[in-house]
Amino acid sequence: MINRAALLLRYKQPAVDWINRTDPYKDSPEIDLETVNEERNVYLIPDRAAADEGTTRMWVELNHLALLENELAGWYEDESLMPPNLSLELFDEWFDVECHSIILDTSDEPIIEETYEEEME
């Protein structure tokens, strides 16, 4: 067991609508809610942030901007395509939060932090 909790964001329909509406390649097929939620980012957060729903909510409120920026940049890197106001209200409208407080590391290999550039090599 490691001293982290896992936070996952489940997309809601307004976020999917933005993805489809904003797509610069207008000829691509539209994506649906089920497809968007098939493969999601897992954010490891301090285990103390998952003590209860209130604590998790407080952590999300403090970090909603970074979460939004990361999720939306996963779809489109062009900042001009981003919504103008990345507010907590927008976050709540676009995502549900799942938090899992028990993380079991089943590998004997050390955890190594990789950068995006290293992954691309």
C-alpha positions in Angstrom: 0.0 0.0 0.0 1.3 3.5 -0.8 0.5 6.8 0.9 -1.5 8.2 -2.0 -5.1 8.2 -3.1 -6.3 8.0 -6.7 -8.5 10.7 -8.1 -10.3 10.1 -11.4 -12.5 12.5 -13.3 -15.6 11.2 -15.1 -16.6 13.4 -18.0 -20.1 14.8 -18.2 -22.0 15.6 -21.4 -21.2 19.3 -21.4 -17.5 18.5 -21.6 -18.1 16.1 -24.4 -20.2 18.8 -26.2 -17.2 21.1 -25.9 -14.8 18.5 -27.3 -17.0 17.9 -30.3 -17.8 21.6 -30.9 -14.2 22.8 -30.5 -12.6 20.1 -32.7 -10.5 21.9 -35.3 -10.8 18.9 -37.6 -14.5 19.3 -38.3 -14.6 16.2 -40.4 -13.7 13.8 -37.5 -16.4 11.7 -36.1 -18.1 12.9 -33.0 -17.0 11.3 -29.7 -19.6 10.2 -27.2 -19.7 10.2 -23.4 -19.0 6.5 -23.1 -15.9 6.6 -25.3 -14.5 9.7 -23.4 -14.8 7.8 -20.1 -13.3 4.5 -21.3 -9.7 5.6 -20.6 -9.2 8.2 -18.0 -6.2 9.9 -16.3 -5.5 8.8 -12.7 -4.2 11.5 -10.4 -2.3 10.4 -7.4 -3.1 12.8 -4.6 -2.0 12.9 -0.9 -3.8 10.2 1.0 -4.8 12.8 3.6 -6.8 14.5 0.8 -9.0 11.4 0.7 -9.9 11.2 4.4 -13.5 12.0 3.6 -15.7 13.7 1.0 -15.2 17.1 2.5 -11.5 16.8 2.4 -11.4 15.5 -1.1 -13.7 18.4 -2.2 -11.4 20.9 -0.6 -8.4 19.4 -2.5 -10.4 19.6 -5.7 -11.4 23.2 -5.1 -7.7 24.1 -4.5 -6.6 22.2 -7.6 -9.5 22.5 -10.1 -7.5 24.8 -12.4 -4.6 22.4 -12.8 -7.0 19.5 -13.3 -9.0 21.3 -16.0 -5.9 22.5 -17.8 -4.5 19.0 -17.9 -7.7 17.4 -19.0 -8.5 19.9 -21.7 -4.9 20.0 -23.0 -5.2 16.3 -23.5 -7.8 17.1 -26.2 -6.4 20.3 -27.7 -3.1 21.9 -27.1 -4.0 25.2 -28.8 -4.8 27.5 -25.9 -7.1 29.6 -28.1 -9.5 26.7 -28.1 -9.8 26.6 -24.3 -12.9 27.9 -22.6 -12.4 31.5 -21.4 -13.2 30.9 -17.8 -11.7 27.7 -16.2 -13.7 28.2 -13.0 -14.7 25.8 -10.3 -18.3 26.0 -11.6 -17.1 24.9 -15.0 -15.2 22.0 -13.4 -18.3 20.9 -11.6 -20.5 21.2 -14.7 -18.0 19.1 -16.8 -16.7 16.5 -14.3 -17.7 14.1 -11.5 -14.9 13.2 -9.1 -14.1 9.6 -8.0 -11.6 9.1 -5.2 -10.1 5.8 -4.2 -8.2 5.9 -0.9 -6.5 2.6 -1.0 -3.7 2.2 -3.6 -1.9 -1.2 -3.7 1.4 -1.3 -5.5 1.7 -4.9 -6.8 5.0 -4.4 -8.6 8.5 -5.0 -7.2 9.9 -2.5 -9.6 10.7 1.0 -8.3 8.3 3.8 -9.2 10.2 6.1 -11.7 8.8 9.5 -12.7 8.8 9.9 -16.5 8.5 13.1 -18.4 6.4 13.5 -21.4 9.5 13.8 -23.6 10.8 10.5 -22.3 7.6 8.7 -23.1 7.8 9.9 -26.7 11.2 8.4 -27.3 
